[in-house]
Amino acid sequence: MLQRVCCAVILVVLFAIPAQAALLTEVSGVVFVNTGQGFKPVTGPTEVKPGDRIMVGKNGAAKIAYGLNCTTSLTHNQNVVVSNEVPCSANGAQPGADTTSLVVGGVVIAAGVAGVIALTRSNDKKKPASP
């Protein structure tokens, strides 16, 4: 029973993780973002999510930052859709660890350790006492 509860908790935590967000940075010139409600101009750092559309106008530029060591440069007259996949891992480079990954990893590990401790304690109670 306790194993099922631990597995259920771990699954809930994993499915509660939002799609990886990225940050639109170094915005200059004319840049628009469409999060599903039409294109809106941006002038500074803006969080973007998978499926969001970015349109860079004439004389515009920006970068999409996926974590610490992974950016994609956008130049004038470019239209892109923010991907679910981090582009740096596709070309062999490893993106930097971001805090979300570290926190989620820590929660998963802590849940696993707590589950093992709970299971070993419940087994101790079932052992007969020595005469």
Buried (B, 14 or more C-beta within 10 A) or exposed (E): EEEEEBEEBBEEBEEEEEEBBBBBEBBEBBBBBBBEEEEEEBEEEBEBBBEBBBBBBEEBBBBBBBBEEBBBEBEEEBEBEBBEEBBBEEEEEEBEEBEEBEEBEEBBEEBEEEBEEBEEEEEEEEEEEEE
